[in-house]
């Protein structure tokens, strides 16, 4: 298990930074949630 967190000026920026950090991390069977913070981020 790996936990990635990020801080930003807004929830949206912190969410994007966290997901951007995930992209280069690669290993067999990689899975991650794609709904973190979705309720706080108005689309």
PDBQT receptor file of N, H, CA, C and O in Angstrom, charges set to zero:
ATOM      1  N   UNK A   1       0.842  -1.161   0.000  1.00  0.00    +0.000 N 
ATOM      2  CA  UNK A   1       0.000   0.000   0.000  1.00  0.00    +0.000 C 
ATOM      3  C   UNK A   1       0.891   1.229   0.000  1.00  0.00    +0.000 C 
ATOM      4  O   UNK A   1       1.939   1.267   0.644  1.00  0.00    +0.000 OA
ATOM      5  N   UNK A   2       0.450   2.212  -0.729  1.00  0.00    +0.000 N 
ATOM      6  H   UNK A   2      -0.402   2.181  -1.252  1.00  0.00    +0.000 HD
ATOM      7  CA  UNK A   2       1.168   3.479  -0.840  1.00  0.00    +0.000 C 
ATOM      8  C   UNK A   2       0.156   4.595  -0.673  1.00  0.00    +0.000 C 
ATOM      9  O   UNK A   2      -0.920   4.552  -1.270  1.00  0.00    +0.000 OA
ATOM     10  N   UNK A   3       0.479   5.570   0.113  1.00  0.00    +0.000 N 
ATOM     11  H   UNK A   3       1.353   5.605   0.598  1.00  0.00    +0.000 HD
ATOM     12  CA  UNK A   3      -0.414   6.714   0.334  1.00  0.00    +0.000 C 
ATOM     13  C   UNK A   3       0.233   7.957  -0.267  1.00  0.00    +0.000 C 
ATOM     14  O   UNK A   3       1.369   8.297   0.064  1.00  0.00    +0.000 OA
ATOM     15  N   UNK A   4      -0.492   8.624  -1.146  1.00  0.00    +0.000 N 
ATOM     16  H   UNK A   4      -1.415   8.347  -1.415  1.00  0.00    +0.000 HD
ATOM     17  CA  UNK A   4      -0.005   9.856  -1.758  1.00  0.00    +0.000 C 
ATOM     18  C   UNK A   4      -0.930  10.983  -1.329  1.00  0.00    +0.000 C 
ATOM     19  O   UNK A   4      -2.146  10.890  -1.494  1.00  0.00    +0.000 OA
ATOM     20  N   UNK A   5      -0.365  12.035  -0.787  1.00  0.00    +0.000 N 
ATOM     21  H   UNK A   5       0.623  12.111  -0.653  1.00  0.00    +0.000 HD
ATOM     22  CA  UNK A   5      -1.140  13.211  -0.402  1.00  0.00    +0.000 C 
ATOM     23  C   UNK A   5      -0.509  14.452  -1.008  1.00  0.00    +0.000 C 
ATOM     24  O   UNK A   5       0.652  14.441  -1.418  1.00  0.00    +0.000 OA
ATOM     25  N   UNK A   6      -1.286  15.512  -1.058  1.00  0.00    +0.000 N 
ATOM     26  H   UNK A   6      -2.229  15.521  -0.725  1.00  0.00    +0.000 HD
ATOM     27  CA  UNK A   6      -0.774  16.764  -1.603  1.00  0.00    +0.000 C 
ATOM     28  C   UNK A   6      -1.494  17.934  -0.948  1.00  0.00    +0.000 C 
ATOM     29  O   UNK A   6      -2.628  17.804  -0.488  1.00  0.00    +0.000 OA
ATOM     30  N   UNK A   7      -0.835  19.051  -0.916  1.00  0.00    +0.000 N 
ATOM     31  H   UNK A   7       0.087  19.157  -1.290  1.00  0.00    +0.000 HD
ATOM     32  CA  UNK A   7      -1.414  20.304  -0.428  1.00  0.00    +0.000 C 
ATOM     33  C   UNK A   7      -1.477  21.277  -1.587  1.00  0.00    +0.000 C 
ATOM     34  O   UNK A   7      -0.593  21.292  -2.444  1.00  0.00    +0.000 OA
ATOM     35  N   UNK A   8      -2.513  22.083  -1.613  1.00  0.00    +0.000 N 
ATOM     36  H   UNK A   8      -3.231  22.071  -0.916  1.00  0.00    +0.000 HD
ATOM     37  CA  UNK A   8      -2.636  23.081  -2.659  1.00  0.00    +0.000 C 
ATOM     38  C   UNK A   8      -3.420  24.275  -2.166  1.00  0.00    +0.000 C 
ATOM     39  O   UNK A   8      -3.947  24.263  -1.054  1.00  0.00    +0.000 OA
ATOM     40  N   UNK A   9      -3.499  25.300  -2.982  1.00  0.00    +0.000 N 
ATOM     41  H   UNK A   9      -3.070  25.310  -3.886  1.00  0.00    +0.000 HD
ATOM     42  CA  UNK A   9      -4.242  26.505  -2.627  1.00  0.00    +0.000 C 
ATOM     43  C   UNK A   9      -5.738  26.263  -2.574  1.00  0.00    +0.000 C 
ATOM     44  O   UNK A   9      -6.478  27.056  -1.992  1.00  0.00    +0.000 OA
ATOM     45  N   UNK A  10      -6.189  25.166  -3.181  1.00  0.00    +0.000 N 
ATOM     46  H   UNK A  10      -5.588  24.522  -3.653  1.00  0.00    +0.000 HD
ATOM     47  CA  UNK A  10      -7.593  24.778  -3.167  1.00  0.00    +0.000 C 
ATOM     48  C   UNK A  10      -7.663  23.256  -3.159  1.00  0.00    +0.000 C 
ATOM     49  O   UNK A  10      -6.663  22.576  -3.387  1.00  0.00    +0.000 OA
ATOM     50  N   UNK A  11      -8.838  22.739  -2.899  1.00  0.00    +0.000 N 
ATOM     51  H   UNK A  11      -9.651  23.292  -2.714  1.00  0.00    +0.000 HD
ATOM     52  CA  UNK A  11      -9.021  21.283  -2.924  1.00  0.00    +0.000 C 
ATOM     53  C   UNK A  11      -8.738  20.750  -4.326  1.00  0.00    +0.000 C 
ATOM     54  O   UNK A  11      -8.096  19.711  -4.482  1.00  0.00    +0.000 OA
ATOM     55  N   UNK A  12      -9.212  21.455  -5.329  1.00  0.00    +0.000 N 
ATOM     56  H   UNK A  12      -9.733  22.299  -5.202  1.00  0.00    +0.000 HD
ATOM     57  CA  UNK A  12      -8.997  21.028  -6.726  1.00  0.00    +0.000 C 
ATOM     58  C   UNK A  12      -7.505  20.939  -7.050  1.00  0.00    +0.000 C 
ATOM     59  O   UNK A  12      -7.065  19.973  -7.673  1.00  0.00    +0.000 OA
ATOM     60  N   UNK A  13      -6.725  21.939  -6.632  1.00  0.00    +0.000 N 
ATOM     61  H   UNK A  13      -7.082  22.724  -6.126  1.00  0.00    +0.000 HD
ATOM     62  CA  UNK A  13      -5.284  21.926  -6.909  1.00  0.00    +0.000 C 
ATOM     63  C   UNK A  13      -4.582  20.809  -6.148  1.00  0.00    +0.000 C 
ATOM     64  O   UNK A  13      -3.694  20.150  -6.689  1.00  0.00    +0.000 OA
ATOM     65  N   UNK A  14      -4.977  20.596  -4.897  1.00  0.00    +0.000 N 
ATOM     66  H   UNK A  14      -5.698  21.131  -4.458  1.00  0.00    +0.000 HD
ATOM     67  CA  UNK A  14      -4.379  19.514  -4.119  1.00  0.00    +0.000 C 
ATOM     68  C   UNK A  14      -4.718  18.162  -4.747  1.00  0.00    +0.000 C 
ATOM     69  O   UNK A  14      -3.865  17.280  -4.830  1.00  0.00    +0.000 OA
ATOM     70  N   UNK A  15      -5.962  18.006  -5.185  1.00  0.00    +0.000 N 
ATOM     71  H   UNK A  15      -6.656  18.723  -5.117  1.00  0.00    +0.000 HD
ATOM     72  CA  UNK A  15      -6.385  16.768  -5.845  1.00  0.00    +0.000 C 
ATOM     73  C   UNK A  15      -5.546  16.532  -7.105  1.00  0.00    +0.000 C 
ATOM     74  O   UNK A  15      -5.044  15.429  -7.321  1.00  0.00    +0.000 OA
ATOM     75  N   UNK A  16      -5.398  17.549  -7.919  1.00  0.00    +0.000 N 
ATOM     76  H   UNK A  16      -5.806  18.445  -7.744  1.00  0.00    +0.000 HD
ATOM     77  CA  UNK A  16      -4.637  17.407  -9.162  1.00  0.00    +0.000 C 
ATOM     78  C   UNK A  16      -3.172  17.087  -8.886  1.00  0.00    +0.000 C 
ATOM     79  O   UNK A  16      -2.581  16.262  -9.583  1.00  0.00    +0.000 OA
ATOM     80  N   UNK A  17      -2.584  17.724  -7.888  1.00  0.00    +0.000 N 
ATOM     81  H   UNK A  17      -3.064  18.394  -7.322  1.00  0.00    +0.000 HD
ATOM     82  CA  UNK A  17      -1.190  17.431  -7.534  1.00  0.00    +0.000 C 
ATOM     83  C   UNK A  17      -1.025  15.980  -7.082  1.00  0.00    +0.000 C 
ATOM     84  O   UNK A  17      -0.042  15.327  -7.433  1.00  0.00    +0.000 OA
ATOM     85  N   UNK A  18      -1.971  15.484  -6.318  1.00  0.00    +0.000 N 
ATOM     86  H   UNK A  18      -2.769  16.015  -6.032  1.00  0.00    +0.000 HD
ATOM     87  CA  UNK A  18      -1.901  14.098  -5.864  1.00  0.00    +0.000 C 
ATOM     88  C   UNK A  18      -1.971  13.149  -7.051  1.00  0.00    +0.000 C 
ATOM     89  O   UNK A  18      -1.184  12.207  -7.141  1.00  0.00    +0.000 OA
ATOM     90  N   UNK A  19      -2.910  13.391  -7.963  1.00  0.00    +0.000 N 
ATOM     91  H   UNK A  19      -3.550  14.157  -7.889  1.00  0.00    +0.000 HD
ATOM     92  CA  UNK A  19      -3.020  12.525  -9.134  1.00  0.00    +0.000 C 
ATOM     93  C   UNK A  19      -1.801  12.655 -10.049  1.00  0.00    +0.000 C 
ATOM     94  O   UNK A  19      -1.357  11.662 -10.626  1.00  0.00    +0.000 OA
ATOM     95  N   UNK A  20      -1.263  13.850 -10.186  1.00  0.00    +0.000 N 
ATOM     96  H   UNK A  20      -1.623  14.656  -9.717  1.00  0.00    +0.000 HD
ATOM     97  CA  UNK A  20      -0.054  14.045 -10.999  1.00  0.00    +0.000 C 
ATOM     98  C   UNK A  20       1.127  13.279 -10.409  1.00  0.00    +0.000 C 
ATOM     99  O   UNK A  20       1.987  12.797 -11.146  1.00  0.00    +0.000 OA
ATOM    100  N   UNK A  21       1.170  13.165  -9.100  1.00  0.00    +0.000 N 
ATOM    101  H   UNK A  21       0.472  13.556  -8.500  1.00  0.00    +0.000 HD
ATOM    102  CA  UNK A  21       2.235  12.415  -8.437  1.00  0.00    +0.000 C 
ATOM    103  C   UNK A  21       2.095  10.918  -8.696  1.00  0.00    +0.000 C 
ATOM    104  O   UNK A  21       3.093  10.198  -8.743  1.00  0.00    +0.000 OA
ATOM    105  N   UNK A  22       0.866  10.452  -8.862  1.00  0.00    +0.000 N 
ATOM    106  H   UNK A  22       0.056  11.037  -8.824  1.00  0.00    +0.000 HD
ATOM    107  CA  UNK A  22       0.622   9.028  -9.095  1.00  0.00    +0.000 C 
ATOM    108  C   UNK A  22       1.085   8.539 -10.465  1.00  0.00    +0.000 C 
ATOM    109  O   UNK A  22       1.501   7.389 -10.603  1.00  0.00    +0.000 OA
ATOM    110  N   UNK A  23       1.018   9.393 -11.463  1.00  0.00    +0.000 N 
ATOM    111  H   UNK A  23       0.680  10.327 -11.351  1.00  0.00    +0.000 HD
ATOM    112  CA  UNK A  23       1.299   8.972 -12.837  1.00  0.00    +0.000 C 
ATOM    113  C   UNK A  23       2.658   8.283 -13.003  1.00  0.00    +0.000 C 
ATOM    114  O   UNK A  23       2.709   7.198 -13.581  1.00  0.00    +0.000 OA
ATOM    115  N   UNK A  24       3.759   8.868 -12.520  1.00  0.00    +0.000 N 
ATOM    116  H   UNK A  24       3.717   9.749 -12.050  1.00  0.00    +0.000 HD
ATOM    117  CA  UNK A  24       5.053   8.213 -12.748  1.00  0.00    +0.000 C 
ATOM    118  C   UNK A  24       5.308   6.986 -11.862  1.00  0.00    +0.000 C 
ATOM    119  O   UNK A  24       6.259   6.243 -12.104  1.00  0.00    +0.000 OA
ATOM    120  N   UNK A  25       4.488   6.771 -10.863  1.00  0.00    +0.000 N 
ATOM    121  H   UNK A  25       3.715   7.374 -10.667  1.00  0.00    +0.000 HD
ATOM    122  CA  UNK A  25       4.668   5.606  -9.989  1.00  0.00    +0.000 C 
ATOM    123  C   UNK A  25       4.047   4.397 -10.684  1.00  0.00    +0.000 C 
ATOM    124  O   UNK A  25       2.833   4.342 -10.881  1.00  0.00    +0.000 OA
ATOM    125  N   UNK A  26       4.871   3.448 -11.049  1.00  0.00    +0.000 N 
ATOM    126  H   UNK A  26       5.857   3.493 -10.889  1.00  0.00    +0.000 HD
ATOM    127  CA  UNK A  26       4.400   2.278 -11.786  1.00  0.00    +0.000 C 
ATOM    128  C   UNK A  26       4.858   1.001 -11.101  1.00  0.00    +0.000 C 
ATOM    129  O   UNK A  26       6.016   0.882 -10.701  1.00  0.00    +0.000 OA
ATOM    130  N   UNK A  27       3.950   0.055 -10.970  1.00  0.00    +0.000 N 
ATOM    131  H   UNK A  27       3.009   0.152 -11.295  1.00  0.00    +0.000 HD
ATOM    132  CA  UNK A  27       4.272  -1.282 -10.506  1.00  0.00    +0.000 C 
ATOM    133  C   UNK A  27       3.139  -2.214 -10.909  1.00  0.00    +0.000 C 
ATOM    134  O   UNK A  27       2.015  -1.773 -11.152  1.00  0.00    +0.000 OA
ATOM    135  N   UNK A  28       3.438  -3.477 -10.976  1.00  0.00    +0.000 N 
ATOM    136  H   UNK A  28       4.351  -3.835 -10.778  1.00  0.00    +0.000 HD
ATOM    137  CA  UNK A  28       2.456  -4.470 -11.407  1.00  0.00    +0.000 C 
ATOM    138  C   UNK A  28       1.257  -4.470 -10.473  1.00  0.00    +0.000 C 
ATOM    139  O   UNK A  28       1.411  -4.509  -9.252  1.00  0.00    +0.000 OA
ATOM    140  N   UNK A  29       0.070  -4.426 -11.046  1.00  0.00    +0.000 N 
ATOM    141  H   UNK A  29      -0.055  -4.395 -12.038  1.00  0.00    +0.000 HD
ATOM    142  CA  UNK A  29      -1.152  -4.463 -10.272  1.00  0.00    +0.000 C 
ATOM    143  C   UNK A  29      -1.561  -3.125  -9.681  1.00  0.00    +0.000 C 
ATOM    144  O   UNK A  29      -2.432  -3.076  -8.812  1.00  0.00    +0.000 OA
ATOM    145  N   UNK A  30      -0.953  -2.047 -10.135  1.00  0.00    +0.000 N 
ATOM    146  H   UNK A  30      -0.246  -2.087 -10.841  1.00  0.00    +0.000 HD
ATOM    147  CA  UNK A  30      -1.256  -0.718  -9.586  1.00  0.00    +0.000 C 
ATOM    148  C   UNK A  30      -2.743  -0.422  -9.713  1.00  0.00    +0.000 C 
ATOM    149  O   UNK A  30      -3.337  -0.590 -10.778  1.00  0.00    +0.000 OA
ATOM    150  N   UNK A  31      -3.328   0.015  -8.621  1.00  0.00    +0.000 N 
ATOM    151  H   UNK A  31      -2.846   0.151  -7.755  1.00  0.00    +0.000 HD
ATOM    152  CA  UNK A  31      -4.709   0.450  -8.583  1.00  0.00    +0.000 C 
ATOM    153  C   UNK A  31      -4.786   1.679  -7.702  1.00  0.00    +0.000 C 
ATOM    154  O   UNK A  31      -4.021   1.809  -6.746  1.00  0.00    +0.000 OA
ATOM    155  N   UNK A  32      -5.691   2.571  -8.010  1.00  0.00    +0.000 N 
ATOM    156  H   UNK A  32      -6.312   2.466  -8.786  1.00  0.00    +0.000 HD
ATOM    157  CA  UNK A  32      -5.905   3.711  -7.133  1.00  0.00    +0.000 C 
ATOM    158  C   UNK A  32      -7.315   4.238  -7.330  1.00  0.00    +0.000 C 
ATOM    159  O   UNK A  32      -7.938   4.047  -8.375  1.00  0.00    +0.000 OA
ATOM    160  N   UNK A  33      -7.791   4.900  -6.307  1.00  0.00    +0.000 N 
ATOM    161  H   UNK A  33      -7.285   5.056  -5.458  1.00  0.00    +0.000 HD
ATOM    162  CA  UNK A  33      -9.132   5.467  -6.367  1.00  0.00    +0.000 C 
ATOM    163  C   UNK A  33      -9.102   6.732  -7.207  1.00  0.00    +0.000 C 
ATOM    164  O   UNK A  33      -8.149   7.510  -7.161  1.00  0.00    +0.000 OA
ATOM    165  N   UNK A  34     -10.145   6.912  -7.957  1.00  0.00    +0.000 N 
ATOM    166  H   UNK A  34     -10.919   6.280  -7.994  1.00  0.00    +0.000 HD
ATOM    167  CA  UNK A  34     -10.254   8.093  -8.816  1.00  0.00    +0.000 C 
ATOM    168  C   UNK A  34     -11.346   9.047  -8.329  1.00  0.00    +0.000 C 
ATOM    169  O   UNK A  34     -11.719   9.988  -9.029  1.00  0.00    +0.000 OA
ATOM    170  N   UNK A  35     -11.847   8.793  -7.132  1.00  0.00    +0.000 N 
ATOM    171  H   UNK A  35     -11.544   8.029  -6.563  1.00  0.00    +0.000 HD
ATOM    172  CA  UNK A  35     -12.937   9.609  -6.607  1.00  0.00    +0.000 C 
ATOM    173  C   UNK A  35     -12.553  10.405  -5.362  1.00  0.00    +0.000 C 
ATOM    174  O   UNK A  35     -13.421  10.991  -4.715  1.00  0.00    +0.000 OA
ATOM    175  N   UNK A  36     -11.286  10.431  -5.023  1.00  0.00    +0.000 N 
ATOM    176  H   UNK A  36     -10.581   9.955  -5.549  1.00  0.00    +0.000 HD
ATOM    177  CA  UNK A  36     -10.861  11.146  -3.821  1.00  0.00    +0.000 C 
ATOM    178  C   UNK A  36     -11.125  12.646  -3.983  1.00  0.00    +0.000 C 
ATOM    179  O   UNK A  36     -10.687  13.264  -4.953  1.00  0.00    +0.000 OA
ATOM    180  N   UNK A  37     -11.836  13.208  -3.034  1.00  0.00    +0.000 N 
ATOM    181  H   UNK A  37     -12.193  12.706  -2.246  1.00  0.00    +0.000 HD
ATOM    182  CA  UNK A  37     -12.122  14.640  -3.037  1.00  0.00    +0.000 C 
ATOM    183  C   UNK A  37     -13.192  15.082  -4.023  1.00  0.00    +0.000 C 
ATOM    184  O   UNK A  37     -13.436  16.281  -4.161  1.00  0.00    +0.000 OA
ATOM    185  N   UNK A  38     -13.833  14.149  -4.708  1.00  0.00    +0.000 N 
ATOM    186  H   UNK A  38     -13.634  13.175  -4.596  1.00  0.00    +0.000 HD
ATOM    187  CA  UNK A  38     -14.779  14.546  -5.761  1.00  0.00    +0.000 C 
ATOM    188  C   UNK A  38     -15.967  15.331  -5.210  1.00  0.00    +0.000 C 
ATOM    189  O   UNK A  38     -16.522  16.177  -5.911  1.00  0.00    +0.000 OA
ATOM    190  N   UNK A  39     -16.357  15.070  -3.989  1.00  0.00    +0.000 N 
ATOM    191  H   UNK A  39     -15.906  14.383  -3.420  1.00  0.00    +0.000 HD
ATOM    192  CA  UNK A  39     -17.502  15.824  -3.424  1.00  0.00    +0.000 C 
ATOM    193  C   UNK A  39     -17.117  17.261  -3.083  1.00  0.00    +0.000 C 
ATOM    194  O   UNK A  39     -17.960  18.157  -3.111  1.00  0.00    +0.000 OA
ATOM    195  N   UNK A  40     -15.864  17.475  -2.767  1.00  0.00    +0.000 N 
ATOM    196  H   UNK A  40     -15.179  16.747  -2.743  1.00  0.00    +0.000 HD
ATOM    197  CA  UNK A  40     -15.412  18.824  -2.408  1.00  0.00    +0.000 C 
ATOM    198  C   UNK A  40     -15.084  19.669  -3.627  1.00  0.00    +0.000 C 
ATOM    199  O   UNK A  40     -15.006  20.895  -3.540  1.00  0.00    +0.000 OA
ATOM    200  N   UNK A  41     -14.889  19.003  -4.779  1.00  0.00    +0.000 N 
ATOM    201  H   UNK A  41     -14.952  18.008  -4.850  1.00  0.00    +0.000 HD
ATOM    202  CA  UNK A  41     -14.521  19.700  -5.997  1.00  0.00    +0.000 C 
ATOM    203  C   UNK A  41     -15.767  19.816  -6.871  1.00  0.00    +0.000 C 
ATOM    204  O   UNK A  41     -16.274  18.818  -7.384  1.00  0.00    +0.000 OA
ATOM    205  N   UNK A  42     -16.239  21.016  -7.028  1.00  0.00    +0.000 N 
ATOM    206  H   UNK A  42     -15.826  21.826  -6.611  1.00  0.00    +0.000 HD
ATOM    207  CA  UNK A  42     -17.412  21.234  -7.884  1.00  0.00    +0.000 C 
ATOM    208  C   UNK A  42     -16.970  21.300  -9.328  1.00  0.00    +0.000 C 
ATOM    209  O   UNK A  42     -16.105  22.098  -9.688  1.00  0.00    +0.000 OA
ATOM    210  N   UNK A  43     -17.551  20.481 -10.133  1.00  0.00    +0.000 N 
ATOM    211  H   UNK A  43     -18.254  19.833  -9.841  1.00  0.00    +0.000 HD
ATOM    212  CA  UNK A  43     -17.141  20.423 -11.556  1.00  0.00    +0.000 C 
ATOM    213  C   UNK A  43     -18.052  21.218 -12.424  1.00  0.00    +0.000 C 
ATOM    214  O   UNK A  43     -17.854  21.276 -13.637  1.00  0.00    +0.000 OA
TER     215      UNK A  43
